[in-house]
């Protein structure tokens, strides 16, 4: 069963963020806790870690703005 990778809430007032960079290529093997992508909020840029171990399937596109909770990848 695939695990969904969603945009996390980084900070109290964050409602959306910009996907600034994928740190892992589509189809790559990832390990839980490994940095997957960078997300820009109003005040900072943060690296977001993988919630699971498996194969990454990227859905979200760099430069796009996503609301908190939006699925931007899956790990199967």
mmJSON file of the N, C-alpha and C atoms, coordinates in Angstrom:
{"data_MODEL":{"atom_site":{
"group_PDB":["ATOM","ATOM","ATOM","ATOM","ATOM","ATOM","ATOM","ATOM","ATOM","ATOM","ATOM","ATOM","ATOM","ATOM","ATOM","ATOM","ATOM","ATOM","ATOM","ATOM","ATOM","ATOM","ATOM","ATOM","ATOM","ATOM","ATOM","ATOM","ATOM","ATOM","ATOM","ATOM","ATOM","ATOM","ATOM","ATOM","ATOM","ATOM","ATOM","ATOM","ATOM","ATOM","ATOM","ATOM","ATOM","ATOM","ATOM","ATOM","ATOM","ATOM","ATOM","ATOM","ATOM","ATOM","ATOM","ATOM","ATOM","ATOM","ATOM","ATOM","ATOM","ATOM","ATOM","ATOM","ATOM","ATOM","ATOM","ATOM","ATOM","ATOM","ATOM","ATOM","ATOM","ATOM","ATOM","ATOM","ATOM","ATOM","ATOM","ATOM","ATOM","ATOM","ATOM","ATOM","ATOM","ATOM","ATOM","ATOM","ATOM","ATOM","ATOM","ATOM","ATOM","ATOM","ATOM","ATOM","ATOM","ATOM","ATOM","ATOM","ATOM","ATOM","ATOM","ATOM","ATOM","ATOM","ATOM","ATOM","ATOM","ATOM","ATOM","ATOM","ATOM","ATOM","ATOM","ATOM","ATOM","ATOM","ATOM","ATOM","ATOM","ATOM","ATOM","ATOM","ATOM","ATOM","ATOM","ATOM","ATOM","ATOM","ATOM","ATOM","ATOM","ATOM","ATOM","ATOM","ATOM","ATOM","ATOM","ATOM","ATOM","ATOM","ATOM","ATOM","ATOM","ATOM","ATOM","ATOM","ATOM","ATOM","ATOM","ATOM","ATOM","ATOM","ATOM","ATOM","ATOM","ATOM","ATOM","ATOM","ATOM","ATOM","ATOM","ATOM","ATOM","ATOM","ATOM","ATOM","ATOM","ATOM","ATOM","ATOM","ATOM","ATOM","ATOM","ATOM","ATOM","ATOM","ATOM","ATOM","ATOM","ATOM","ATOM","ATOM","ATOM","ATOM","ATOM","ATOM","ATOM","ATOM","ATOM","ATOM","ATOM","ATOM","ATOM","ATOM","ATOM","ATOM","ATOM","ATOM","ATOM","ATOM","ATOM","ATOM","ATOM","ATOM","ATOM","ATOM","ATOM","ATOM","ATOM","ATOM","ATOM","ATOM","ATOM","ATOM","ATOM","ATOM","ATOM","ATOM","ATOM","ATOM","ATOM","ATOM","ATOM","ATOM","ATOM","ATOM"],
"id":[1,2,3,4,5,6,7,8,9,10,11,12,13,14,15,16,17,18,19,20,21,22,23,24,25,26,27,28,29,30,31,32,33,34,35,36,37,38,39,40,41,42,43,44,45,46,47,48,49,50,51,52,53,54,55,56,57,58,59,60,61,62,63,64,65,66,67,68,69,70,71,72,73,74,75,76,77,78,79,80,81,82,83,84,85,86,87,88,89,90,91,92,93,94,95,96,97,98,99,100,101,102,103,104,105,106,107,108,109,110,111,112,113,114,115,116,117,118,119,120,121,122,123,124,125,126,127,128,129,130,131,132,133,134,135,136,137,138,139,140,141,142,143,144,145,146,147,148,149,150,151,152,153,154,155,156,157,158,159,160,161,162,163,164,165,166,167,168,169,170,171,172,173,174,175,176,177,178,179,180,181,182,183,184,185,186,187,188,189,190,191,192,193,194,195,196,197,198,199,200,201,202,203,204,205,206,207,208,209,210,211,212,213,214,215,216,217,218,219,220,221,222,223,224,225,226,227,228],
"type_symbol":["N","C","C","N","C","C","N","C","C","N","C","C","N","C","C","N","C","C","N","C","C","N","C","C","N","C","C","N","C","C","N","C","C","N","C","C","N","C","C","N","C","C","N","C","C","N","C","C","N","C","C","N","C","C","N","C","C","N","C","C","N","C","C","N","C","C","N","C","C","N","C","C","N","C","C","N","C","C","N","C","C","N","C","C","N","C","C","N","C","C","N","C","C","N","C","C","N","C","C","N","C","C","N","C","C","N","C","C","N","C","C","N","C","C","N","C","C","N","C","C","N","C","C","N","C","C","N","C","C","N","C","C","N","C","C","N","C","C","N","C","C","N","C","C","N","C","C","N","C","C","N","C","C","N","C","C","N","C","C","N","C","C","N","C","C","N","C","C","N","C","C","N","C","C","N","C","C","N","C","C","N","C","C","N","C","C","N","C","C","N","C","C","N","C","C","N","C","C","N","C","C","N","C","C","N","C","C","N","C","C","N","C","C","N","C","C","N","C","C","N","C","C","N","C","C","N","C","C"],
"label_atom_id":["N","CA","C","N","CA","C","N","CA","C","N","CA","C","N","CA","C","N","CA","C","N","CA","C","N","CA","C","N","CA","C","N","CA","C","N","CA","C","N","CA","C","N","CA","C","N","CA","C","N","CA","C","N","CA","C","N","CA","C","N","CA","C","N","CA","C","N","CA","C","N","CA","C","N","CA","C","N","CA","C","N","CA","C","N","CA","C","N","CA","C","N","CA","C","N","CA","C","N","CA","C","N","CA","C","N","CA","C","N","CA","C","N","CA","C","N","CA","C","N","CA","C","N","CA","C","N","CA","C","N","CA","C","N","CA","C","N","CA","C","N","CA","C","N","CA","C","N","CA","C","N","CA","C","N","CA","C","N","CA","C","N","CA","C","N","CA","C","N","CA","C","N","CA","C","N","CA","C","N","CA","C","N","CA","C","N","CA","C","N","CA","C","N","CA","C","N","CA","C","N","CA","C","N","CA","C","N","CA","C","N","CA","C","N","CA","C","N","CA","C","N","CA","C","N","CA","C","N","CA","C","N","CA","C","N","CA","C","N","CA","C","N","CA","C","N","CA","C","N","CA","C","N","CA","C","N","CA","C","N","CA","C","N","CA","C"],
"label_alt_id":[null,null,null,null,null,null,null,null,null,null,null,null,null,null,null,null,null,null,null,null,null,null,null,null,null,null,null,null,null,null,null,null,null,null,null,null,null,null,null,null,null,null,null,null,null,null,null,null,null,null,null,null,null,null,null,null,null,null,null,null,null,null,null,null,null,null,null,null,null,null,null,null,null,null,null,null,null,null,null,null,null,null,null,null,null,null,null,null,null,null,null,null,null,null,null,null,null,null,null,null,null,null,null,null,null,null,null,null,null,null,null,null,null,null,null,null,null,null,null,null,null,null,null,null,null,null,null,null,null,null,null,null,null,null,null,null,null,null,null,null,null,null,null,null,null,null,null,null,null,null,null,null,null,null,null,null,null,null,null,null,null,null,null,null,null,null,null,null,null,null,null,null,null,null,null,null,null,null,null,null,null,null,null,null,null,null,null,null,null,null,null,null,null,null,null,null,null,null,null,null,null,null,null,null,null,null,null,null,null,null,null,null,null,null,null,null,null,null,null,null,null,null,null,null,null,null,null,null],
"label_comp_id":["UNK","UNK","UNK","UNK","UNK","UNK","UNK","UNK","UNK","UNK","UNK","UNK","UNK","UNK","UNK","UNK","UNK","UNK","UNK","UNK","UNK","UNK","UNK","UNK","UNK","UNK","UNK","UNK","UNK","UNK","UNK","UNK","UNK","UNK","UNK","UNK","UNK","UNK","UNK","UNK","UNK","UNK","UNK","UNK","UNK","UNK","UNK","UNK","UNK","UNK","UNK","UNK","UNK","UNK","UNK","UNK","UNK","UNK","UNK","UNK","UNK","UNK","UNK","UNK","UNK","UNK","UNK","UNK","UNK","UNK","UNK","UNK","UNK","UNK","UNK","UNK","UNK","UNK","UNK","UNK","UNK","UNK","UNK","UNK","UNK","UNK","UNK","UNK","UNK","UNK","UNK","UNK","UNK","UNK","UNK","UNK","UNK","UNK","UNK","UNK","UNK","UNK","UNK","UNK","UNK","UNK","UNK","UNK","UNK","UNK","UNK","UNK","UNK","UNK","UNK","UNK","UNK","UNK","UNK","UNK","UNK","UNK","UNK","UNK","UNK","UNK","UNK","UNK","UNK","UNK","UNK","UNK","UNK","UNK","UNK","UNK","UNK","UNK","UNK","UNK","UNK","UNK","UNK","UNK","UNK","UNK","UNK","UNK","UNK","UNK","UNK","UNK","UNK","UNK","UNK","UNK","UNK","UNK","UNK","UNK","UNK","UNK","UNK","UNK","UNK","UNK","UNK","UNK","UNK","UNK","UNK","UNK","UNK","UNK","UNK","UNK","UNK","UNK","UNK","UNK","UNK","UNK","UNK","UNK","UNK","UNK","UNK","UNK","UNK","UNK","UNK","UNK","UNK","UNK","UNK","UNK","UNK","UNK","UNK","UNK","UNK","UNK","UNK","UNK","UNK","UNK","UNK","UNK","UNK","UNK","UNK","UNK","UNK","UNK","UNK","UNK","UNK","UNK","UNK","UNK","UNK","UNK","UNK","UNK","UNK","UNK","UNK","UNK"],
"label_asym_id":["A","A","A","A","A","A","A","A","A","A","A","A","A","A","A","A","A","A","A","A","A","A","A","A","A","A","A","A","A","A","A","A","A","A","A","A","A","A","A","A","A","A","A","A","A","A","A","A","A","A","A","A","A","A","A","A","A","A","A","A","A","A","A","A","A","A","A","A","A","A","A","A","A","A","A","A","A","A","A","A","A","A","A","A","A","A","A","A","A","A","A","A","A","A","A","A","A","A","A","A","A","A","A","A","A","A","A","A","A","A","A","A","A","A","A","A","A","A","A","A","A","A","A","A","A","A","A","A","A","A","A","A","A","A","A","A","A","A","A","A","A","A","A","A","A","A","A","A","A","A","A","A","A","A","A","A","A","A","A","A","A","A","A","A","A","A","A","A","A","A","A","A","A","A","A","A","A","A","A","A","A","A","A","A","A","A","A","A","A","A","A","A","A","A","A","A","A","A","A","A","A","A","A","A","A","A","A","A","A","A","A","A","A","A","A","A","A","A","A","A","A","A","A","A","A","A","A","A"],
"label_entity_id":["1","1","1","1","1","1","1","1","1","1","1","1","1","1","1","1","1","1","1","1","1","1","1","1","1","1","1","1","1","1","1","1","1","1","1","1","1","1","1","1","1","1","1","1","1","1","1","1","1","1","1","1","1","1","1","1","1","1","1","1","1","1","1","1","1","1","1","1","1","1","1","1","1","1","1","1","1","1","1","1","1","1","1","1","1","1","1","1","1","1","1","1","1","1","1","1","1","1","1","1","1","1","1","1","1","1","1","1","1","1","1","1","1","1","1","1","1","1","1","1","1","1","1","1","1","1","1","1","1","1","1","1","1","1","1","1","1","1","1","1","1","1","1","1","1","1","1","1","1","1","1","1","1","1","1","1","1","1","1","1","1","1","1","1","1","1","1","1","1","1","1","1","1","1","1","1","1","1","1","1","1","1","1","1","1","1","1","1","1","1","1","1","1","1","1","1","1","1","1","1","1","1","1","1","1","1","1","1","1","1","1","1","1","1","1","1","1","1","1","1","1","1","1","1","1","1","1","1"],
"label_seq_id":[1,1,1,2,2,2,3,3,3,4,4,4,5,5,5,6,6,6,7,7,7,8,8,8,9,9,9,10,10,10,11,11,11,12,12,12,13,13,13,14,14,14,15,15,15,16,16,16,17,17,17,18,18,18,19,19,19,20,20,20,21,21,21,22,22,22,23,23,23,24,24,24,25,25,25,26,26,26,27,27,27,28,28,28,29,29,29,30,30,30,31,31,31,32,32,32,33,33,33,34,34,34,35,35,35,36,36,36,37,37,37,38,38,38,39,39,39,40,40,40,41,41,41,42,42,42,43,43,43,44,44,44,45,45,45,46,46,46,47,47,47,48,48,48,49,49,49,50,50,50,51,51,51,52,52,52,53,53,53,54,54,54,55,55,55,56,56,56,57,57,57,58,58,58,59,59,59,60,60,60,61,61,61,62,62,62,63,63,63,64,64,64,65,65,65,66,66,66,67,67,67,68,68,68,69,69,69,70,70,70,71,71,71,72,72,72,73,73,73,74,74,74,75,75,75,76,76,76],
"pdbx_PDB_ins_code":[null,null,null,null,null,null,null,null,null,null,null,null,null,null,null,null,null,null,null,null,null,null,null,null,null,null,null,null,null,null,null,null,null,null,null,null,null,null,null,null,null,null,null,null,null,null,null,null,null,null,null,null,null,null,null,null,null,null,null,null,null,null,null,null,null,null,null,null,null,null,null,null,null,null,null,null,null,null,null,null,null,null,null,null,null,null,null,null,null,null,null,null,null,null,null,null,null,null,null,null,null,null,null,null,null,null,null,null,null,null,null,null,null,null,null,null,null,null,null,null,null,null,null,null,null,null,null,null,null,null,null,null,null,null,null,null,null,null,null,null,null,null,null,null,null,null,null,null,null,null,null,null,null,null,null,null,null,null,null,null,null,null,null,null,null,null,null,null,null,null,null,null,null,null,null,null,null,null,null,null,null,null,null,null,null,null,null,null,null,null,null,null,null,null,null,null,null,null,null,null,null,null,null,null,null,null,null,null,null,null,null,null,null,null,null,null,null,null,null,null,null,null,null,null,null,null,null,null],
"Cartn_x":[0.837,0.0,0.879,0.569,1.369,1.107,2.171,2.093,2.067,1.128,1.038,1.994,2.694,3.567,2.779,2.469,1.665,2.477,1.97,2.604,2.33,3.384,3.186,2.94,2.385,2.232,3.521,4.287,5.564,5.351,5.177,4.895,3.408,3.076,1.699,0.747,1.198,0.286,0.369,1.168,1.34,0.071,-0.413,-1.573,-1.223,-0.087,0.37,1.877,2.487,3.917,4.259,5.455,5.94,6.951,6.735,7.67,8.883,10.0,11.151,12.156,12.224,13.215,12.936,13.015,13.03,14.48,14.761,16.116,16.398,15.363,15.454,14.721,15.238,14.621,13.423,12.482,11.32,11.779,11.184,11.521,12.664,13.264,14.397,13.912,14.788,14.524,14.817,13.891,14.078,13.951,14.534,14.521,13.783,12.986,12.27,13.24,12.904,13.76,14.697,14.826,15.671,15.0,15.771,15.219,14.715,13.436,12.818,12.747,12.35,12.135,12.276,12.391,12.425,11.106,10.576,9.309,9.525,9.113,9.217,7.88,7.944,6.757,7.02,6.135,6.305,7.61,8.047,9.175,10.449,10.37,11.559,11.464,12.6,12.657,13.087,12.358,12.631,12.726,13.626,13.683,12.68,11.939,10.926,11.369,11.248,11.734,10.682,11.167,10.31,9.59,8.272,7.539,7.657,8.306,8.379,9.558,9.829,10.862,10.186,10.737,10.175,10.59,9.794,10.073,9.232,9.904,9.249,8.579,7.315,6.582,6.194,6.846,6.617,5.347,4.526,3.304,3.425,3.917,4.015,5.127,4.912,5.881,6.592,7.883,8.703,8.144,8.114,7.638,6.146,5.419,3.975,3.675,2.559,2.105,1.057,1.225,0.308,-0.191,-1.46,-2.033,-1.538,-1.489,-1.131,-2.069,-1.509,-2.288,-2.4,-1.955,-2.003,-1.0,-1.414,-0.529,0.383,1.71,2.653,3.538,3.415,4.164,3.57,3.999,3.632,4.877,4.893,5.993,5.382,5.829,5.26,6.285],
"Cartn_y":[-1.186,0.0,1.245,2.201,3.415,4.365,5.007,6.042,7.388,8.244,9.56,10.534,11.316,12.385,13.677,14.355,15.574,16.787,17.966,19.211,19.39,19.47,19.623,21.079,21.262,22.611,22.94,23.885,24.287,25.662,25.696,26.964,27.131,27.994,28.159,28.671,29.63,30.299,29.806,28.803,28.34,27.665,28.126,27.501,26.931,27.413,26.919,27.152,26.471,26.64,26.348,26.761,26.546,25.403,24.414,23.3,23.836,24.016,24.671,23.708,22.466,21.529,20.106,19.166,17.744,17.366,16.735,16.332,14.892,14.195,12.805,12.7,11.902,11.753,10.813,11.024,10.16,8.726,7.781,6.373,5.889,6.807,6.444,5.74,4.942,4.311,5.337,5.511,6.441,5.693,6.286,5.698,6.656,6.119,6.951,7.89,9.184,10.186,10.891,10.378,10.994,12.262,13.32,14.559,14.305,14.644,14.416,15.67,16.796,18.016,19.24,20.405,21.685,22.403,22.987,23.706,25.116,26.116,27.511,27.969,28.545,29.18,30.68,31.472,32.919,33.356,32.608,33.055,32.225,31.024,30.177,29.108,28.44,27.273,26.092,24.989,23.819,22.563,21.657,20.339,19.448,18.658,17.784,16.339,15.556,14.178,13.182,12.052,10.967,10.332,10.085,9.432,7.907,7.349,5.896,5.501,4.195,3.638,2.987,3.204,2.599,3.358,3.206,3.849,5.12,6.234,7.531,7.729,8.142,8.534,9.995,10.88,12.319,12.725,13.542,14.086,15.609,16.269,17.724,18.268,19.47,20.108,21.263,21.377,22.451,23.805,24.737,26.085,26.284,25.2,25.296,25.543,26.213,26.472,25.437,24.832,23.793,24.127,23.822,23.996,22.879,23.173,22.167,20.971,19.768,18.545,18.006,18.778,18.332,17.205,16.151,15.03,15.46,15.391,15.778,14.611,13.46,12.267,11.047,9.877,8.631,7.775,6.977,6.036,4.644,3.782,2.44,1.378],
"Cartn_z":[0.0,0.0,0.0,-0.844,-0.964,0.205,0.651,1.682,0.967,1.332,0.715,1.397,0.577,1.069,0.881,1.984,1.926,2.359,2.011,2.434,3.925,4.739,6.181,6.567,7.742,8.285,9.023,8.48,9.074,9.688,10.969,11.634,11.874,12.827,13.291,12.212,11.408,10.486,9.038,8.772,7.385,6.868,5.704,5.077,3.698,3.126,1.834,1.726,0.759,0.532,-0.912,-1.303,-2.662,-2.633,-3.489,-3.631,-4.379,-3.684,-4.308,-4.933,-4.425,-4.979,-4.512,-5.441,-5.082,-4.824,-3.704,-3.349,-3.761,-4.217,-4.661,-5.999,-6.913,-8.228,-8.181,-9.11,-9.249,-9.497,-8.778,-8.947,-8.066,-7.318,-6.454,-5.185,-4.623,-3.332,-2.239,-1.307,-0.201,1.117,2.159,3.494,4.426,5.319,6.282,6.986,7.026,7.653,6.689,5.464,4.439,3.92,3.677,3.126,1.708,1.446,0.14,-0.718,-0.103,-0.871,0.015,-0.624,0.078,-0.17,0.899,0.837,1.376,0.587,1.003,1.569,2.77,3.341,3.327,3.933,3.938,4.6,5.607,6.418,6.272,5.703,5.671,4.583,4.35,3.475,4.329,4.243,5.075,4.234,4.631,4.013,4.736,3.966,4.535,4.351,5.435,5.445,4.965,4.497,4.047,5.233,5.103,6.177,6.161,5.127,4.984,4.099,4.054,3.188,1.987,0.778,-0.425,-1.672,-2.738,-4.019,-4.144,-4.464,-4.553,-5.91,-5.887,-7.109,-6.93,-7.682,-7.559,-8.305,-7.648,-8.235,-8.371,-7.323,-7.289,-8.17,-8.704,-9.59,-8.901,-9.16,-8.602,-9.037,-8.081,-8.365,-8.153,-7.947,-7.726,-6.245,-5.975,-4.617,-4.243,-3.047,-2.585,-1.181,-0.925,0.401,1.319,2.613,3.609,3.455,3.455,3.328,1.913,0.909,-0.479,-0.708,-1.412,-1.738,-2.874,-2.647,-3.694,-4.142,-3.458,-3.849,-3.135,-3.587,-2.924,-2.778,-1.734,-1.516,-1.453,-2.364,-2.438,-2.19],
"occupancy":[1.0,1.0,1.0,1.0,1.0,1.0,1.0,1.0,1.0,1.0,1.0,1.0,1.0,1.0,1.0,1.0,1.0,1.0,1.0,1.0,1.0,1.0,1.0,1.0,1.0,1.0,1.0,1.0,1.0,1.0,1.0,1.0,1.0,1.0,1.0,1.0,1.0,1.0,1.0,1.0,1.0,1.0,1.0,1.0,1.0,1.0,1.0,1.0,1.0,1.0,1.0,1.0,1.0,1.0,1.0,1.0,1.0,1.0,1.0,1.0,1.0,1.0,1.0,1.0,1.0,1.0,1.0,1.0,1.0,1.0,1.0,1.0,1.0,1.0,1.0,1.0,1.0,1.0,1.0,1.0,1.0,1.0,1.0,1.0,1.0,1.0,1.0,1.0,1.0,1.0,1.0,1.0,1.0,1.0,1.0,1.0,1.0,1.0,1.0,1.0,1.0,1.0,1.0,1.0,1.0,1.0,1.0,1.0,1.0,1.0,1.0,1.0,1.0,1.0,1.0,1.0,1.0,1.0,1.0,1.0,1.0,1.0,1.0,1.0,1.0,1.0,1.0,1.0,1.0,1.0,1.0,1.0,1.0,1.0,1.0,1.0,1.0,1.0,1.0,1.0,1.0,1.0,1.0,1.0,1.0,1.0,1.0,1.0,1.0,1.0,1.0,1.0,1.0,1.0,1.0,1.0,1.0,1.0,1.0,1.0,1.0,1.0,1.0,1.0,1.0,1.0,1.0,1.0,1.0,1.0,1.0,1.0,1.0,1.0,1.0,1.0,1.0,1.0,1.0,1.0,1.0,1.0,1.0,1.0,1.0,1.0,1.0,1.0,1.0,1.0,1.0,1.0,1.0,1.0,1.0,1.0,1.0,1.0,1.0,1.0,1.0,1.0,1.0,1.0,1.0,1.0,1.0,1.0,1.0,1.0,1.0,1.0,1.0,1.0,1.0,1.0,1.0,1.0,1.0,1.0,1.0,1.0,1.0,1.0,1.0,1.0,1.0,1.0],
"B_iso_or_equiv":[0.0,0.0,0.0,0.0,0.0,0.0,0.0,0.0,0.0,0.0,0.0,0.0,0.0,0.0,0.0,0.0,0.0,0.0,0.0,0.0,0.0,0.0,0.0,0.0,0.0,0.0,0.0,0.0,0.0,0.0,0.0,0.0,0.0,0.0,0.0,0.0,0.0,0.0,0.0,0.0,0.0,0.0,0.0,0.0,0.0,0.0,0.0,0.0,0.0,0.0,0.0,0.0,0.0,0.0,0.0,0.0,0.0,0.0,0.0,0.0,0.0,0.0,0.0,0.0,0.0,0.0,0.0,0.0,0.0,0.0,0.0,0.0,0.0,0.0,0.0,0.0,0.0,0.0,0.0,0.0,0.0,0.0,0.0,0.0,0.0,0.0,0.0,0.0,0.0,0.0,0.0,0.0,0.0,0.0,0.0,0.0,0.0,0.0,0.0,0.0,0.0,0.0,0.0,0.0,0.0,0.0,0.0,0.0,0.0,0.0,0.0,0.0,0.0,0.0,0.0,0.0,0.0,0.0,0.0,0.0,0.0,0.0,0.0,0.0,0.0,0.0,0.0,0.0,0.0,0.0,0.0,0.0,0.0,0.0,0.0,0.0,0.0,0.0,0.0,0.0,0.0,0.0,0.0,0.0,0.0,0.0,0.0,0.0,0.0,0.0,0.0,0.0,0.0,0.0,0.0,0.0,0.0,0.0,0.0,0.0,0.0,0.0,0.0,0.0,0.0,0.0,0.0,0.0,0.0,0.0,0.0,0.0,0.0,0.0,0.0,0.0,0.0,0.0,0.0,0.0,0.0,0.0,0.0,0.0,0.0,0.0,0.0,0.0,0.0,0.0,0.0,0.0,0.0,0.0,0.0,0.0,0.0,0.0,0.0,0.0,0.0,0.0,0.0,0.0,0.0,0.0,0.0,0.0,0.0,0.0,0.0,0.0,0.0,0.0,0.0,0.0,0.0,0.0,0.0,0.0,0.0,0.0,0.0,0.0,0.0,0.0,0.0,0.0],
"pdbx_formal_charge":[null,null,null,null,null,null,null,null,null,null,null,null,null,null,null,null,null,null,null,null,null,null,null,null,null,null,null,null,null,null,null,null,null,null,null,null,null,null,null,null,null,null,null,null,null,null,null,null,null,null,null,null,null,null,null,null,null,null,null,null,null,null,null,null,null,null,null,null,null,null,null,null,null,null,null,null,null,null,null,null,null,null,null,null,null,null,null,null,null,null,null,null,null,null,null,null,null,null,null,null,null,null,null,null,null,null,null,null,null,null,null,null,null,null,null,null,null,null,null,null,null,null,null,null,null,null,null,null,null,null,null,null,null,null,null,null,null,null,null,null,null,null,null,null,null,null,null,null,null,null,null,null,null,null,null,null,null,null,null,null,null,null,null,null,null,null,null,null,null,null,null,null,null,null,null,null,null,null,null,null,null,null,null,null,null,null,null,null,null,null,null,null,null,null,null,null,null,null,null,null,null,null,null,null,null,null,null,null,null,null,null,null,null,null,null,null,null,null,null,null,null,null,null,null,null,null,null,null],
"auth_seq_id":[1,1,1,2,2,2,3,3,3,4,4,4,5,5,5,6,6,6,7,7,7,8,8,8,9,9,9,10,10,10,11,11,11,12,12,12,13,13,13,14,14,14,15,15,15,16,16,16,17,17,17,18,18,18,19,19,19,20,20,20,21,21,21,22,22,22,23,23,23,24,24,24,25,25,25,26,26,26,27,27,27,28,28,28,29,29,29,30,30,30,31,31,31,32,32,32,33,33,33,34,34,34,35,35,35,36,36,36,37,37,37,38,38,38,39,39,39,40,40,40,41,41,41,42,42,42,43,43,43,44,44,44,45,45,45,46,46,46,47,47,47,48,48,48,49,49,49,50,50,50,51,51,51,52,52,52,53,53,53,54,54,54,55,55,55,56,56,56,57,57,57,58,58,58,59,59,59,60,60,60,61,61,61,62,62,62,63,63,63,64,64,64,65,65,65,66,66,66,67,67,67,68,68,68,69,69,69,70,70,70,71,71,71,72,72,72,73,73,73,74,74,74,75,75,75,76,76,76],
"auth_comp_id":["UNK","UNK","UNK","UNK","UNK","UNK","UNK","UNK","UNK","UNK","UNK","UNK","UNK","UNK","UNK","UNK","UNK","UNK","UNK","UNK","UNK","UNK","UNK","UNK","UNK","UNK","UNK","UNK","UNK","UNK","UNK","UNK","UNK","UNK","UNK","UNK","UNK","UNK","UNK","UNK","UNK","UNK","UNK","UNK","UNK","UNK","UNK","UNK","UNK","UNK","UNK","UNK","UNK","UNK","UNK","UNK","UNK","UNK","UNK","UNK","UNK","UNK","UNK","UNK","UNK","UNK","UNK","UNK","UNK","UNK","UNK","UNK","UNK","UNK","UNK","UNK","UNK","UNK","UNK","UNK","UNK","UNK","UNK","UNK","UNK","UNK","UNK","UNK","UNK","UNK","UNK","UNK","UNK","UNK","UNK","UNK","UNK","UNK","UNK","UNK","UNK","UNK","UNK","UNK","UNK","UNK","UNK","UNK","UNK","UNK","UNK","UNK","UNK","UNK","UNK","UNK","UNK","UNK","UNK","UNK","UNK","UNK","UNK","UNK","UNK","UNK","UNK","UNK","UNK","UNK","UNK","UNK","UNK","UNK","UNK","UNK","UNK","UNK","UNK","UNK","UNK","UNK","UNK","UNK","UNK","UNK","UNK","UNK","UNK","UNK","UNK","UNK","UNK","UNK","UNK","UNK","UNK","UNK","UNK","UNK","UNK","UNK","UNK","UNK","UNK","UNK","UNK","UNK","UNK","UNK","UNK","UNK","UNK","UNK","UNK","UNK","UNK","UNK","UNK","UNK","UNK","UNK","UNK","UNK","UNK","UNK","UNK","UNK","UNK","UNK","UNK","UNK","UNK","UNK","UNK","UNK","UNK","UNK","UNK","UNK","UNK","UNK","UNK","UNK","UNK","UNK","UNK","UNK","UNK","UNK","UNK","UNK","UNK","UNK","UNK","UNK","UNK","UNK","UNK","UNK","UNK","UNK","UNK","UNK","UNK","UNK","UNK","UNK"],
"auth_asym_id":["A","A","A","A","A","A","A","A","A","A","A","A","A","A","A","A","A","A","A","A","A","A","A","A","A","A","A","A","A","A","A","A","A","A","A","A","A","A","A","A","A","A","A","A","A","A","A","A","A","A","A","A","A","A","A","A","A","A","A","A","A","A","A","A","A","A","A","A","A","A","A","A","A","A","A","A","A","A","A","A","A","A","A","A","A","A","A","A","A","A","A","A","A","A","A","A","A","A","A","A","A","A","A","A","A","A","A","A","A","A","A","A","A","A","A","A","A","A","A","A","A","A","A","A","A","A","A","A","A","A","A","A","A","A","A","A","A","A","A","A","A","A","A","A","A","A","A","A","A","A","A","A","A","A","A","A","A","A","A","A","A","A","A","A","A","A","A","A","A","A","A","A","A","A","A","A","A","A","A","A","A","A","A","A","A","A","A","A","A","A","A","A","A","A","A","A","A","A","A","A","A","A","A","A","A","A","A","A","A","A","A","A","A","A","A","A","A","A","A","A","A","A","A","A","A","A","A","A"],
"auth_atom_id":["N","CA","C","N","CA","C","N","CA","C","N","CA","C","N","CA","C","N","CA","C","N","CA","C","N","CA","C","N","CA","C","N","CA","C","N","CA","C","N","CA","C","N","CA","C","N","CA","C","N","CA","C","N","CA","C","N","CA","C","N","CA","C","N","CA","C","N","CA","C","N","CA","C","N","CA","C","N","CA","C","N","CA","C","N","CA","C","N","CA","C","N","CA","C","N","CA","C","N","CA","C","N","CA","C","N","CA","C","N","CA","C","N","CA","C","N","CA","C","N","CA","C","N","CA","C","N","CA","C","N","CA","C","N","CA","C","N","CA","C","N","CA","C","N","CA","C","N","CA","C","N","CA","C","N","CA","C","N","CA","C","N","CA","C","N","CA","C","N","CA","C","N","CA","C","N","CA","C","N","CA","C","N","CA","C","N","CA","C","N","CA","C","N","CA","C","N","CA","C","N","CA","C","N","CA","C","N","CA","C","N","CA","C","N","CA","C","N","CA","C","N","CA","C","N","CA","C","N","CA","C","N","CA","C","N","CA","C","N","CA","C","N","CA","C","N","CA","C","N","CA","C","N","CA","C","N","CA","C","N","CA","C","N","CA","C"],
"pdbx_PDB_model_num":[1,1,1,1,1,1,1,1,1,1,1,1,1,1,1,1,1,1,1,1,1,1,1,1,1,1,1,1,1,1,1,1,1,1,1,1,1,1,1,1,1,1,1,1,1,1,1,1,1,1,1,1,1,1,1,1,1,1,1,1,1,1,1,1,1,1,1,1,1,1,1,1,1,1,1,1,1,1,1,1,1,1,1,1,1,1,1,1,1,1,1,1,1,1,1,1,1,1,1,1,1,1,1,1,1,1,1,1,1,1,1,1,1,1,1,1,1,1,1,1,1,1,1,1,1,1,1,1,1,1,1,1,1,1,1,1,1,1,1,1,1,1,1,1,1,1,1,1,1,1,1,1,1,1,1,1,1,1,1,1,1,1,1,1,1,1,1,1,1,1,1,1,1,1,1,1,1,1,1,1,1,1,1,1,1,1,1,1,1,1,1,1,1,1,1,1,1,1,1,1,1,1,1,1,1,1,1,1,1,1,1,1,1,1,1,1,1,1,1,1,1,1,1,1,1,1,1,1]
}}}
